[in-house]
Amino acid sequence: MTMPRRQFLTRAAATSGLLATAGGWPEASASPLPTPHHPGRVKSVIFYYCRGGPSQAHTFDRPQRVEDPSLYPYRFSRCGQSGLEISDLFPSLQTLADDLCVIRSGYGAVATHNEGGIFAFTGASKVGASLGAWMLHGMGSGNPSLPGHVLLTGRAPGDTWAASDGAVHGGPRAVGAGGLPPSLQAQVIQDPADPVANLESPDPAASQSRWLAELRALNRGFAERHAGVAELDARTESFFTAQRMQRSAPEAFDLSQEAESPATRALYGLDPLPTRSTGAKLLLARRLVERGVRFVLVPSMNVPSLEGGSGDWDTHTPTSVRGVIPNLALACDLPLAGLITDLKQRGLLDQTLVVWGGEMGRGGPGHMNHNGSAFCWWMAGGGVRGGSALGATDERGFTSVESPVHVRDLHATILWACGLDVHRMSHKGVGFDSACKVAHGVFA
């Protein structure tokens, strides 16, 4: 008696431990990787996302004229041989100034949080393919046994300091596949100790292999009878990916051996409460890109305020400027510097692009309001011109006036570093805005 395909699919999903996540991992194929459009250094990207929209005037773009000193209590210093100006809230990153390229002329953001979060990673305010999905589409999987596009949320064990697990404004749409194959969307990892729910299978490997072979045969027959089922192949391959992840994921996500090293704990800030969760996630991000994962997104978390309450980078008031921004900087400064240093020591920085930024900036009436016309990002690694700043805002830091870089231009620039030309990238009519341009000034 032949088992109905729907019943078989349900049983196979349970057998492989993947019922909840089928269709969410990249295809694990033996086919060769896509051919790049031009030589690119970057093989992986780690994007630290400042949830809420960081103020450029308190981080990496000192305003030339200040009208309300109470809103700007923090000093900037010229750092490194380059003399790059960085806020004193980031003492660890100041020591790596000659590795950073700051883009001070970001513009074009959607100045509301949910739509802005979606736009920051898709270039669309409602639905679009995310940057990580495009990167994975254009480069192919660097490790078929691991998801190629990952969103790291959650808190480190024992973290009683952070007030949230970290998330992206806009939710799944910010890290989705849009019109690209669904397998390119981000895999959300909340707990490195249990990266994928029900990943371990109670069935022996031989039994799994038999079930999966039969599933593939059933799906092949189904596809022949029902043309145009776009997600079928991705769903089938996700089961095979899960089987490989049962062998590979536990090792990749296991921080225990590295975390036993006092030097590693100090480098990433794994002991102090303010840096514990960010440090653990960035250490995990390094392990993932080291093993071929293409795009890792690490969102910031809400942190306690020095003056009570908690918050993210959505800092509107003098109280949040004084009470929240210092802790937000504290949470990421040392771990990010540790990540860059670790990548450099391992010979991985040249092929890994580290990016920092949010969905918008701050400025305009009231000085700390949402601002889509001026904000900043910085990059390190991947062949960028370290110790440099591209572009400029007006004297108050409210509007980008020199060498402006649109959000979509940032995407084009990151993909260019990966060997991908956005004007030659498309999938079934889905493509990039023809106005996108690469900010070549960020590269050495």
ChimeraX attribute file (.defattr): number of C-alpha atoms within 10 A of each C-alpha:
attribute: neighborCount
match mode: 1-to-1
recipient: residues
	/A:1	3
	/A:2	5
	/A:3	9
	/A:4	9
	/A:5	14
	/A:6	10
	/A:7	10
	/A:8	16
	/A:9	21
	/A:10	12
	/A:11	15
	/A:12	19
	/A:13	22
	/A:14	18
	/A:15	23
	/A:16	28
	/A:17	23
	/A:18	25
	/A:19	18
	/A:20	12
	/A:21	19
	/A:22	19
	/A:23	24
	/A:24	24
	/A:25	28
	/A:26	30
	/A:27	27
	/A:28	23
	/A:29	15
	/A:30	7
	/A:31	7
	/A:32	8
	/A:33	13
	/A:34	12
	/A:35	12
	/A:36	14
	/A:37	15
	/A:38	12
	/A:39	12
	/A:40	16
	/A:41	17
	/A:42	22
	/A:43	23
	/A:44	32
	/A:45	27
	/A:46	26
	/A:47	22
	/A:48	20
	/A:49	25
	/A:50	26
	/A:51	25
	/A:52	27
	/A:53	28
	/A:54	30
	/A:55	29
	/A:56	25
	/A:57	26
	/A:58	24
	/A:59	21
	/A:60	25
	/A:61	24
	/A:62	23
	/A:63	18
	/A:64	11
	/A:65	11
	/A:66	15
	/A:67	9
	/A:68	11
	/A:69	9
	/A:70	12
	/A:71	20
	/A:72	17
	/A:73	11
	/A:74	17
	/A:75	13
	/A:76	20
	/A:77	14
	/A:78	14
	/A:79	20
	/A:80	15
	/A:81	9
	/A:82	14
	/A:83	14
	/A:84	22
	/A:85	22
	/A:86	23
	/A:87	22
	/A:88	20
	/A:89	21
	/A:90	20
	/A:91	17
	/A:92	17
	/A:93	23
	/A:94	24
	/A:95	13
	/A:96	18
	/A:97	24
	/A:98	19
	/A:99	23
	/A:100	24
	/A:101	25
	/A:102	28
	/A:103	26
	/A:104	27
	/A:105	27
	/A:106	29
	/A:107	23
	/A:108	22
	/A:109	27
	/A:110	23
	/A:111	20
	/A:112	18
	/A:113	20
	/A:114	20
	/A:115	21
	/A:116	27
	/A:117	30
	/A:118	28
	/A:119	29
	/A:120	30
	/A:121	28
	/A:122	28
	/A:123	27
	/A:124	22
	/A:125	20
	/A:126	15
	/A:127	17
	/A:128	24
	/A:129	27
	/A:130	28
	/A:131	26
	/A:132	32
	/A:133	30
	/A:134	28
	/A:135	26
	/A:136	23
	/A:137	22
	/A:138	22
	/A:139	20
	/A:140	22
	/A:141	25
	/A:142	20
	/A:143	18
	/A:144	22
	/A:145	25
	/A:146	28
	/A:147	32
	/A:148	33
	/A:149	30
	/A:150	26
	/A:151	21
	/A:152	26
	/A:153	24
	/A:154	21
	/A:155	23
	/A:156	21
	/A:157	11
	/A:158	10
	/A:159	15
	/A:160	13
	/A:161	16
	/A:162	26
	/A:163	16
	/A:164	18
	/A:165	16
	/A:166	23
	/A:167	22
	/A:168	27
	/A:169	22
	/A:170	19
	/A:171	13
	/A:172	16
	/A:173	26
	/A:174	31
	/A:175	29
	/A:176	28
	/A:177	25
	/A:178	21
	/A:179	16
	/A:180	21
	/A:181	21
	/A:182	22
	/A:183	27
	/A:184	31
	/A:185	31
	/A:186	28
	/A:187	25
	/A:188	21
	/A:189	18
	/A:190	19
	/A:191	17
	/A:192	21
	/A:193	14
	/A:194	15
	/A:195	18
	/A:196	22
	/A:197	14
	/A:198	17
	/A:199	22
	/A:200	18
	/A:201	16
	/A:202	12
	/A:203	13
	/A:204	9
	/A:205	13
	/A:206	9
	/A:207	11
	/A:208	19
	/A:209	15
	/A:210	10
	/A:211	19
	/A:212	22
	/A:213	12
	/A:214	14
	/A:215	20
	/A:216	17
	/A:217	12
	/A:218	17
	/A:219	18
	/A:220	15
	/A:221	12
	/A:222	14
	/A:223	15
	/A:224	10
	/A:225	9
	/A:226	9
	/A:227	8
	/A:228	9
	/A:229	10
	/A:230	11
	/A:231	12
	/A:232	15
	/A:233	17
	/A:234	20
	/A:235	21
	/A:236	20
	/A:237	22
	/A:238	25
	/A:239	30
	/A:240	23
	/A:241	23
	/A:242	28
	/A:243	23
	/A:244	16
	/A:245	20
	/A:246	20
	/A:247	14
	/A:248	16
	/A:249	21
	/A:250	17
	/A:251	12
	/A:252	19
	/A:253	19
	/A:254	16
	/A:255	17
	/A:256	10
	/A:257	7
	/A:258	13
	/A:259	17
	/A:260	10
	/A:261	11
	/A:262	11
	/A:263	11
	/A:264	16
	/A:265	20
	/A:266	16
	/A:267	19
	/A:268	29
	/A:269	25
	/A:270	22
	/A:271	17
	/A:272	15
	/A:273	16
	/A:274	23
	/A:275	26
	/A:276	25
	/A:277	32
	/A:278	32
	/A:279	30
	/A:280	23
	/A:281	28
	/A:282	25
	/A:283	26
	/A:284	20
	/A:285	26
	/A:286	22
	/A:287	19
	/A:288	24
	/A:289	24
	/A:290	18
	/A:291	17
	/A:292	18
	/A:293	26
	/A:294	29
	/A:295	28
	/A:296	28
	/A:297	25
	/A:298	25
	/A:299	25
	/A:300	27
	/A:301	29
	/A:302	25
	/A:303	24
	/A:304	20
	/A:305	20
	/A:306	15
	/A:307	11
	/A:308	11
	/A:309	13
	/A:310	18
	/A:311	23
	/A:312	24
	/A:313	25
	/A:314	24
	/A:315	22
	/A:316	17
	/A:317	14
	/A:318	15
	/A:319	16
	/A:320	23
	/A:321	22
	/A:322	19
	/A:323	21
	/A:324	26
	/A:325	25
	/A:326	19
	/A:327	23
	/A:328	25
	/A:329	22
	/A:330	18
	/A:331	26
	/A:332	27
	/A:333	22
	/A:334	22
	/A:335	28
	/A:336	25
	/A:337	22
	/A:338	23
	/A:339	22
	/A:340	23
	/A:341	18
	/A:342	18
	/A:343	21
	/A:344	15
	/A:345	10
	/A:346	9
	/A:347	11
	/A:348	21
	/A:349	22
	/A:350	16
	/A:351	21
	/A:352	28
	/A:353	25
	/A:354	22
	/A:355	21
	/A:356	18
	/A:357	23
	/A:358	27
	/A:359	31
	/A:360	35
	/A:361	31
	/A:362	29
	/A:363	22
	/A:364	16
	/A:365	10
	/A:366	12
	/A:367	21
	/A:368	22
	/A:369	18
	/A:370	27
	/A:371	26
	/A:372	26
	/A:373	25
	/A:374	30
	/A:375	34
	/A:376	30
	/A:377	24
	/A:378	20
	/A:379	23
	/A:380	26
	/A:381	25
	/A:382	24
	/A:383	20
	/A:384	22
	/A:385	21
	/A:386	22
	/A:387	20
	/A:388	22
	/A:389	21
	/A:390	21
	/A:391	17
	/A:392	22
	/A:393	25
	/A:394	15
	/A:395	14
	/A:396	16
	/A:397	28
	/A:398	23
	/A:399	23
	/A:400	24
	/A:401	18
	/A:402	14
	/A:403	16
	/A:404	22
	/A:405	25
	/A:406	24
	/A:407	24
	/A:408	26
	/A:409	22
	/A:410	22
	/A:411	25
	/A:412	23
	/A:413	24
	/A:414	23
	/A:415	23
	/A:416	24
	/A:417	25
	/A:418	27
	/A:419	21
	/A:420	23
	/A:421	20
	/A:422	24
	/A:423	14
	/A:424	9
	/A:425	15
	/A:426	15
	/A:427	11
	/A:428	7
	/A:429	9
	/A:430	13
	/A:431	17
	/A:432	21
	/A:433	13
	/A:434	8
	/A:435	9
	/A:436	18
	/A:437	19
	/A:438	20
	/A:439	20
	/A:440	13
	/A:441	16
	/A:442	21
	/A:443	15
	/A:444	11
